[in-house]
Every structure is written in structure tokens, then in C-alpha cells.
Amino acid sequence: MINIKNVKFKPILIAILAAILYGISAPVSKLLLEHISPTFMAALLYLGAGMGMLIVNGARIVARKERIEAKMTRKEMPYIIAMILLDILAPIFLMLGISLSTSANASLLNNFEIVTTSLIALFLFKEAVGNRMWVAIALITLASVILSIKDFGSLSFSLGSVFVILACVCWGFENNCTRMLSLKDPLQIVVVKGFGSGFGALIVVLLLGQLSNNLLYIILALLLGFVAFGLSIFFYIKAQRDLGAARTSAYYAAAPFIGVLISWVFLKESITLSFIIALAIMLIGTYFLISEKHRHTHIHLEENHEHKHSHDDHHHDHTHPDDVLGEHSHEHTHQNIEHKHDHTPDVHHRHEHK
């Protein structure tokens, strides 16, 4: 049985919202790709994310809303640079893979991103992944595979497959780099990620000579980028704070199912038996994901950092000269403490496990 008290429903709902927004991109992109090349589309989606969130940030400044999120600093620069470079490389590898392989093969192997994210989180970033979590990842990956296969006879392993797997590895590392930045202002992260990856992809477009001057579809692609990439990445980063990279990635795997449902409603594409089977497997996997319990005695080492927090979460008991209510951000120190309770790999539980 699921212990409702121990489930972090808010970050789960935020992760699913991120998946829903990203799920919009597939059916809408299908229409726009008739007028824009795939590489130029990738550049516009990232640029739309950066531009849209920059406008949101400008509106926040004009409204004089207090900034309660921590800004990125030079300390995070290695992760910022890695995030941008990986987001440029991954689509290039994917495009090479699609050009040298069948679309069914590329779609199938693209689901490997969930696995690479989890393995990198486990072995490199020491994120805890328990038995139920592995079962959930396996089931969700299987559901994604079933959903993406259209023709079993077209599946093969080739040089194109290697490029698709390289794309998944890049996104796996990128997801974990983003997780290391999740303490900071997610709006600022999306702006940097959008412009950095967008301009990088645009350079590739110029080198390939695939630039388009169809203004209407460029604007539509930028708007899609703001919604499906900008807002989606914003919520994805917020979910990572509480769930970690592996769990957020697993919930985010709902995006293809959202895309199919939107295609069914608006593009009149049919719902297949494989979709129903995949959805059932996905729901079972989600049950294992939600019902996972992680409880042990752990030590919080003394740490000094800055991030958004409140004083009612049992991890922030420092004092202020003046009374401070609600969420706020400033540099603070956590003292050594040892205790035992249910937890996920959130910002204060990224300790190593034996």
C-alpha cells in the first residue's frame, strides 16, 4: 500500500505538468516540420524557451516581485557549460542517427534516455535508486518502447543506432548536470540554457545551409519553444529539487503518451492496441515509482549554500535578526545532524549510500 503521508505529491504533479507541456511539442512540431527543417526547428525551440522566459523574468522585475530564488554563480559554471554543450550535441547525434537508421529504430532507442539518466545518477552522482525504482524504470521504459514501435521488421542495429544511443547518453548527462543546478533560480537556468543551446544549434543550421525565412512558422516555432521547452524545463528543474534526476526522468516519460492523446484529439490519429497496452504498463510502473520507500539513518554534514527555503521543513533552523516568514533565499549553514526518516534525493538528501 502507498503511504500517502510519505509521498511528495507536489513535485510529482510538477514533473507530470512538465511532461504534459513537453508532450505538446511532438504533434505541433509535426505540423511545423512541413515548413521548417528539423535542425532549424531544434534551434527555434531552444531560442523560444530562452526568449519567453527572459520576458517572464522582465515582467517579474517590472512588477518588483521579490526574488526568492538563488542566482547562479561561478561555482556552477562547469555544469552550465556542460549543460549547453550536451544540449547542442544531443540533437546533432539524433539527427545523424535518424538519417542513418529507420525512424522506428530511432524512436525505440531514444527511450534509452530514461535508463542513461538513472545509471549516470546512480554511478556518477551517487543518487539512491532502490529495487522498486528499478522496476518502475524498467516498466516505464518498456511502455515507451512498445509505444514507439510501429514495425518490428524495421528494427536493426547499425551505425545510426550508435548515434541515437550517443544522443541518449548526452541527454542523460545533461539531465544530471541540470539536477546539479536545480538549487538555483529555474527561470534563470532556462534563459541560459535556451539561448546557449539555441545559438549553438543555430550555428549548426547556418553551417548546413538550412535557414528558413518563413516568418509565420518561425514565430509559431518560437511560441512552441516557450511553452513546450521553456515552461516544461522550468517545471522539470523544480521537480528535480525534490525527486532527483532518475525519478523526475521517469515521470517525464509520460510525455509521449500526452503527445499521442493530443494527436488523437486534434490530428484525428487513431488510438492503437499497443498504446493501450503501453499505457497500462506505464501506470503499473508509476505505482512502483510512487510507492517506493527510502528510509535509513543518515548524516547531514556541515554545509554552506544558498537556495530558496522556509523554516518549517525541519532542515532550516537557523535564526534571522528580524522575523522572516515564508520562502526566502540567502546563504546559510547547515550543522551536522544524524536522523532517520523517509526521504527522496532532494536538495538535502544527496548523501552517498553503501
LUMMARKE-279024 format. One line per field, with one value per residue (C-alpha): z negated, y negated, x; residue number from 1; residue in one letter. Coordinates in steps of 0.001 Angstrom, whole numbers, always signed. Each point is the difference from the previous one (the first is absolute). Example, Ala and Ser with C-alpha at 12.3 -4.5 7.8 and 13.67 -1.06 7.14 Angstrom:
# LUMMARKE-279024
zz	(-7800 / +660) .
yy	(+4500 / -3440) .
xx	(+12300 / +1370) .
pos	(1 / 2) .
code	(A / S) .
END
This chain:
# LUMMARKE-279024
zz	(+0 / +675 / -3133 / +1075 / -2689 / +1385 / +3653 / +1266 / +2181 / +870 / +1777 / +1650 / +1393 / +1114 / +1806 / +1725 / +964 / +1563 / +1950 / +1162 / +1302 / +1765 / +1396 / +1951 / +2042 / +2027 / +1674 / +548 / +1312 / +2447 / +1637 / -95 / +1382 / +3341 / +348 / -2193 / -3 / -3127 / -915 / +352 / -1988 / -2872 / -27 / -4 / -2817 / -2272 / +1004 / -630 / -3479 / -766 / +1429 / -1671 / -3445 / +394 / +530 / -3072 / -2001 / +1314 / -1075 / -3470 / -227 / +1234 / -2536 / -2632 / -1273 / -2595 / +1275 / -2340 / +2170 / -131 / +3005 / +1842 / -859 / +1391 / -2130 / +2284 / +3214 / +827 / -143 / +2002 / +2786 / +19 / +126 / +3031 / +1925 / -632 / +1153 / +3259 / +557 / -800 / +2811 / +2492 / -944 / +192 / +3478 / +1176 / -1490 / +1707 / +3343 / -245 / -1489 / +178 / -1867 / -2011 / -1061 / -1038 / -1932 / -1853 / -976 / -1008 / -3058 / -1255 / -1426 / -3123 / -617 / +649 / -2301 / -2798 / +446 / +93 / -3059 / -1848 / +873 / +612 / -2184 / -2688 / +68 / -1846 / +2296 / -1867 / +1229 / +539 / +1885 / +2344 / +614 / +739 / +2403 / +1770 / +389 / +1121 / +2521 / +1272 / +369 / +1959 / +2230 / +780 / +790 / +2422 / +1983 / +3203 / +2033 / -1729 / +3342 / +354 / -3275 / +425 / -1584 / +2154 / -43 / -199 / -3203 / -1501 / +664 / -1610 / -3078 / -126 / +36 / -2950 / -1902 / +601 / -1297 / -2954 / -1000 / +759 / -2288 / -2834 / +633 / -157 / -3258 / -1464 / +876 / -1365 / -3220 / +2067 / +1617 / +2586 / +2049 / +317 / +888 / +2837 / +1417 / +29 / +1313 / +2685 / +1433 / -402 / +1639 / +2469 / +1387 / +56 / +2050 / +2223 / +887 / +1126 / +2096 / +1715 / +720 / +1543 / +1967 / -1408 / -1025 / +917 / +468 / -553 / -2716 / -1014 / -701 / -1707 / -2427 / -591 / -686 / -2488 / -1799 / -105 / -1424 / -2800 / -1012 / +758 / -845 / -2164 / -2421 / +131 / -927 / -2716 / -1693 / +653 / -1938 / -2883 / -207 / -1 / -3239 / -1893 / +2135 / +1417 / +3619 / +330 / -1458 / +1852 / +3262 / -652 / -525 / +3024 / +2103 / +41 / +2716 / +3010 / -1320 / -279 / +3581 / +1234 / -1809 / +1479 / +3464 / -537 / -1008 / +2399 / +2891 / +35 / -212 / -1228 / -3432 / +527 / -2082 / -674 / -1546 / -2393 / -1010 / -421 / -2085 / -2328 / -475 / -572 / -2753 / -1731 / +219 / -1471 / -2940 / -786 / +390 / -2432 / -2512 / -292 / -3610 / -866 / -3745 / -1903 / -2531 / +1813 / -853 / +1224 / +72 / -701 / +3205 / +1097 / +3046 / +1351 / +1262 / -496 / -3316 / -2887 / -3697 / -305 / +1828 / -2941 / +1837 / -456 / -3653 / +296 / -1401 / +1554 / -1567 / +1015 / +226 / +3408 / +1187 / +3005 / +2687 / +448 / +1285 / -1566 / -801 / -3081 / -1854 / -888 / -3142 / -325 / -765 / -7 / +240 / +1686 / +2134 / +3436 / +2676 / +3716 / +1599 / -552 / -585 / -3559 / +594 / +2634 / -2337 / +1140 / -693 / -713) .
yy	(+0 / -3556 / -2078 / -3255 / -1999 / +955 / -808 / -3377 / -732 / -3610 / +748 / +3064 / -2177 / -2583 / +2737 / +1238 / -3600 / -298 / +3213 / -1286 / -3244 / +1870 / +2478 / -2880 / -365 / +3242 / -474 / -3754 / +476 / +2555 / -2782 / -2560 / +2409 / -124 / -3547 / -26 / +2381 / +2178 / -1659 / -3535 / +1115 / +1167 / -3397 / -1910 / +2107 / -745 / -3680 / -247 / +1431 / -2523 / -2993 / +908 / +511 / -3197 / -1896 / +1716 / -1047 / -3572 / -47 / +1150 / -2884 / -2582 / +1298 / -359 / +3477 / +1014 / +2519 / +2982 / +2274 / +257 / -1284 / +2166 / -727 / +805 / +3159 / +1501 / -1020 / +3529 / +1407 / -2953 / +453 / +3789 / -409 / -2310 / +2079 / +3247 / -1626 / -991 / +3406 / +2186 / -1257 / +208 / +3650 / +685 / -1546 / +2082 / +3090 / -604 / -620 / +3283 / +2169 / +637 / -2313 / +2961 / +948 / -3586 / -359 / +3252 / -787 / -3571 / +1442 / +1026 / -3546 / +1073 / +2817 / -2128 / -2764 / +2531 / +1816 / -3261 / -1262 / +3253 / +588 / -3497 / -2249 / +2677 / -450 / +2743 / +2328 / +2784 / +3275 / -1482 / -2894 / +2418 / +1919 / -3306 / -1092 / +3391 / -85 / -3646 / +647 / +3098 / -2053 / -2675 / +2668 / +1597 / -3425 / -858 / +3264 / -104 / +2655 / +2757 / +1011 / -3371 / +266 / +523 / -938 / -2216 / -3050 / -2071 / +1858 / -940 / -3701 / +214 / +1679 / -2761 / -2559 / +1803 / +57 / -3756 / -668 / +2317 / -2070 / -3227 / +1002 / +637 / -3283 / -1825 / +1825 / -1416 / -3486 / +563 / -1918 / -3178 / -2160 / +2310 / -3012 / -1173 / +3537 / +262 / -3393 / +1015 / +3489 / -1338 / -2658 / +2067 / +3151 / -1984 / -2081 / +3097 / +1872 / -3082 / +88 / +3611 / -1083 / -2706 / +2469 / +2425 / -2781 / +890 / -3494 / -871 / -3446 / +1091 / -2573 / +1405 / +3502 / -1381 / -1930 / +3077 / +2115 / -2597 / -2 / +3786 / -165 / -2313 / +2326 / +3482 / -676 / -3148 / +656 / +3759 / -276 / -2549 / +2471 / +2926 / -1796 / -798 / +3689 / +1098 / -1905 / +2462 / +3140 / +170 / +684 / +3659 / -379 / -3242 / +1628 / +2959 / -2261 / -2061 / +3167 / -719 / -2606 / +2403 / +1183 / -3606 / -552 / +3010 / -1182 / -3508 / +1510 / +2121 / -3023 / -2669 / +1870 / +2813 / +2657 / +3367 / +1529 / +3388 / +3187 / -502 / -3417 / +1536 / +2777 / -2508 / -2299 / +2883 / +897 / -3677 / -256 / +3105 / -1488 / -3260 / +1930 / +1460 / -3482 / -1638 / +2890 / +75 / -485 / -1134 / -190 / +383 / -1746 / -2638 / -2820 / -3565 / -1412 / -3671 / -1896 / -3612 / -841 / -2266 / +966 / -681 / +1417 / -462 / +747 / +2656 / +2866 / +1326 / -746 / -3789 / -989 / -2929 / -3363 / -3468 / -3449 / -792 / +2278 / +1672 / +1716 / +2241 / +887 / -2041 / +410 / -798 / +1716 / +2181 / +2786 / +3460 / +1534 / +3681 / +2098 / +3720 / +1211 / +2528 / -663 / +660 / -2110 / -366 / -1294 / -3595 / -2951 / +1100 / +3746 / +489 / +2082 / +3129 / +3523 / +3171) .
xx	(+0 / +1088 / +560 / -1640 / +1820 / +3404 / -725 / +1208 / -3014 / +884 / +3315 / -1605 / -2796 / +2575 / +1986 / -3183 / -894 / +3465 / -702 / -3405 / +1518 / +2792 / -2535 / -1559 / +3206 / -240 / -3422 / +486 / +3545 / -1357 / -1993 / +2826 / +2617 / -1802 / +1370 / +3175 / +2972 / +497 / +3326 / -1425 / -3041 / +2254 / +1753 / -3310 / -1448 / +2961 / +79 / -3758 / +565 / +2734 / -1886 / -3297 / +1509 / +2068 / -3281 / -1487 / +3055 / -356 / -3643 / +1072 / +2488 / -2560 / -2542 / +2749 / -652 / +2564 / +2541 / -120 / +2124 / +3784 / +1967 / +2492 / +3629 / +3471 / -32 / -2673 / +1781 / +1323 / -3547 / -1410 / +2581 / -492 / -3807 / +176 / +2565 / -1913 / -3259 / +1733 / +1618 / -3024 / -2305 / +2902 / +633 / -3745 / -296 / +2999 / -1590 / -3327 / +1739 / +1955 / -2759 / -3735 / -2378 / -1350 / +3521 / +799 / -3271 / +599 / +3586 / -895 / -1767 / +3442 / +244 / -1937 / +2487 / +3120 / -1292 / -582 / +3332 / +1984 / -1919 / +789 / +3654 / +1373 / -2155 / -665 / -3787 / -1890 / -1971 / -1838 / -1562 / -3474 / +1551 / +1824 / -3246 / -1765 / +2760 / -104 / -3809 / -117 / +2796 / -1834 / -3206 / +1878 / +1567 / -3391 / -1438 / +2809 / +119 / -2040 / +1735 / +1980 / +1512 / +1726 / +1932 / +3723 / +3329 / +2196 / +2255 / -3193 / -921 / +3374 / -684 / -3475 / +1513 / +2650 / -2847 / -1636 / +3293 / +380 / -3510 / +630 / +3050 / -1891 / -2894 / +2466 / +1851 / -3343 / -740 / +3237 / -1315 / -3513 / +761 / +236 / -2678 / -1666 / -1099 / +3606 / +1131 / -2542 / +1043 / +3685 / -803 / -2365 / +2320 / +3168 / -1366 / -2129 / +2883 / +2209 / -2582 / -459 / +3708 / -461 / -3026 / +2060 / +2825 / -2515 / -1721 / -3443 / -1125 / -3601 / -1591 / -3623 / -794 / -3414 / +1314 / +3112 / -2243 / -2185 / +3103 / +1285 / -3379 / +40 / +3535 / -1156 / -2861 / +1355 / +3654 / +190 / -2856 / +576 / +3703 / -908 / -2353 / +2380 / +2768 / -2360 / -994 / +3655 / +561 / -2189 / +88 / +3526 / +983 / -1056 / -3507 / -785 / +1132 / -2318 / -3040 / +1040 / -342 / -3743 / +665 / -353 / -3367 / -1182 / +1149 / -1986 / -3149 / +338 / +524 / -3137 / -2122 / +1289 / +1652 / -2596 / +2723 / -1281 / +635 / +1661 / -17 / +3737 / -792 / -2560 / +2445 / +2838 / -2214 / -942 / +3692 / +820 / -2646 / +1380 / +3493 / -1308 / -1470 / +3444 / +1477 / -2430 / +28 / +3807 / +1136 / +3512 / +687 / +3259 / +2189 / +2032 / +2365 / -227 / +3528 / +591 / -711 / -181 / -2132 / -2738 / -3448 / -3703 / -1245 / -2425 / +395 / -2715 / +1770 / +2102 / +3262 / +191 / +127 / +2382 / -1056 / -393 / +488 / -3587 / -3032 / -151 / -3170 / -498 / +2516 / +3156 / +3565 / +3365 / +3295 / -367 / +1787 / -1310 / +1494 / +926 / -3066 / -817 / -3586 / -2304 / -3083 / -1513 / +1653 / +737 / +3247 / -1101 / +2300 / +828 / +221 / +2682 / +2135 / +1809 / -1279 / +1936) .
pos	(1 / 2 / 3 / 4 / 5 / 6 / 7 / 8 / 9 / 10 / 11 / 12 / 13 / 14 / 15 / 16 / 17 / 18 / 19 / 20 / 21 / 22 / 23 / 24 / 25 / 26 / 27 / 28 / 29 / 30 / 31 / 32 / 33 / 34 / 35 / 36 / 37 / 38 / 39 / 40 / 41 / 42 / 43 / 44 / 45 / 46 / 47 / 48 / 49 / 50 / 51 / 52 / 53 / 54 / 55 / 56 / 57 / 58 / 59 / 60 / 61 / 62 / 63 / 64 / 65 / 66 / 67 / 68 / 69 / 70 / 71 / 72 / 73 / 74 / 75 / 76 / 77 / 78 / 79 / 80 / 81 / 82 / 83 / 84 / 85 / 86 / 87 / 88 / 89 / 90 / 91 / 92 / 93 / 94 / 95 / 96 / 97 / 98 / 99 / 100 / 101 / 102 / 103 / 104 / 105 / 106 / 107 / 108 / 109 / 110 / 111 / 112 / 113 / 114 / 115 / 116 / 117 / 118 / 119 / 120 / 121 / 122 / 123 / 124 / 125 / 126 / 127 / 128 / 129 / 130 / 131 / 132 / 133 / 134 / 135 / 136 / 137 / 138 / 139 / 140 / 141 / 142 / 143 / 144 / 145 / 146 / 147 / 148 / 149 / 150 / 151 / 152 / 153 / 154 / 155 / 156 / 157 / 158 / 159 / 160 / 161 / 162 / 163 / 164 / 165 / 166 / 167 / 168 / 169 / 170 / 171 / 172 / 173 / 174 / 175 / 176 / 177 / 178 / 179 / 180 / 181 / 182 / 183 / 184 / 185 / 186 / 187 / 188 / 189 / 190 / 191 / 192 / 193 / 194 / 195 / 196 / 197 / 198 / 199 / 200 / 201 / 202 / 203 / 204 / 205 / 206 / 207 / 208 / 209 / 210 / 211 / 212 / 213 / 214 / 215 / 216 / 217 / 218 / 219 / 220 / 221 / 222 / 223 / 224 / 225 / 226 / 227 / 228 / 229 / 230 / 231 / 232 / 233 / 234 / 235 / 236 / 237 / 238 / 239 / 240 / 241 / 242 / 243 / 244 / 245 / 246 / 247 / 248 / 249 / 250 / 251 / 252 / 253 / 254 / 255 / 256 / 257 / 258 / 259 / 260 / 261 / 262 / 263 / 264 / 265 / 266 / 267 / 268 / 269 / 270 / 271 / 272 / 273 / 274 / 275 / 276 / 277 / 278 / 279 / 280 / 281 / 282 / 283 / 284 / 285 / 286 / 287 / 288 / 289 / 290 / 291 / 292 / 293 / 294 / 295 / 296 / 297 / 298 / 299 / 300 / 301 / 302 / 303 / 304 / 305 / 306 / 307 / 308 / 309 / 310 / 311 / 312 / 313 / 314 / 315 / 316 / 317 / 318 / 319 / 320 / 321 / 322 / 323 / 324 / 325 / 326 / 327 / 328 / 329 / 330 / 331 / 332 / 333 / 334 / 335 / 336 / 337 / 338 / 339 / 340 / 341 / 342 / 343 / 344 / 345 / 346 / 347 / 348 / 349 / 350 / 351 / 352 / 353 / 354) .
code	(M / I / N / I / K / N / V / K / F / K / P / I / L / I / A / I / L / A / A / I / L / Y / G / I / S / A / P / V / S / K / L / L / L / E / H / I / S / P / T / F / M / A / A / L / L / Y / L / G / A / G / M / G / M / L / I / V / N / G / A / R / I / V / A / R / K / E / R / I / E / A / K / M / T / R / K / E / M / P / Y / I / I / A / M / I / L / L / D / I / L / A / P / I / F / L / M / L / G / I / S / L / S / T / S / A / N / A / S / L / L / N / N / F / E / I / V / T / T / S / L / I / A / L / F / L / F / K / E / A / V / G / N / R / M / W / V / A / I / A / L / I / T / L / A / S / V / I / L / S / I / K / D / F / G / S / L / S / F / S / L / G / S / V / F / V / I / L / A / C / V / C / W / G / F / E / N / N / C / T / R / M / L / S / L / K / D / P / L / Q / I / V / V / V / K / G / F / G / S / G / F / G / A / L / I / V / V / L / L / L / G / Q / L / S / N / N / L / L / Y / I / I / L / A / L / L / L / G / F / V / A / F / G / L / S / I / F / F / Y / I / K / A / Q / R / D / L / G / A / A / R / T / S / A / Y / Y / A / A / A / P / F / I / G / V / L / I / S / W / V / F / L / K / E / S / I / T / L / S / F / I / I / A / L / A / I / M / L / I / G / T / Y / F / L / I / S / E / K / H / R / H / T / H / I / H / L / E / E / N / H / E / H / K / H / S / H / D / D / H / H / H / D / H / T / H / P / D / D / V / L / G / E / H / S / H / E / H / T / H / Q / N / I / E / H / K / H / D / H / T / P / D / V / H / H / R / H / E / H / K) .
END
